């Protein structure tokens, strides 16, 4: 791969790395873990009088209600994760980096939030069980 010199226009002779379609398996995991987090959060807040640990979400929930607040936070969270991850994929494609980096960016970009939301869901479920029992 030849590196263009400074006098070459940025688009001259450049070919984009093929990024492939969205990773539906990773996005599905993202949606499922966020849904688990949102549902356990809503159950704890609505039925068990638990408090939200995240101060931003706590203000949102107190401002517009539990269900709308949790839905808005979930949609925004998923939107930010998908937007940032796919922006990273686009940047790699533009820089003509090896396609394996695209896979890595998507794995980390979707995997880290999915893992975090899964852990939060288990924590929320544990709090629910401890409160009920």
Secondary structure by P-SEA (a helix, b strand, c coil): ccccccccccccccccccccccaaaaaaaaaaaaaaaaaaaaaaacccccccccaaaaaaaaaccaaaaaaaaaaaaaaaaaaaaaaaaaaaaaacccaaaaaaaaaaaaaaaaaaaaaaaaaaaaaaaaaac
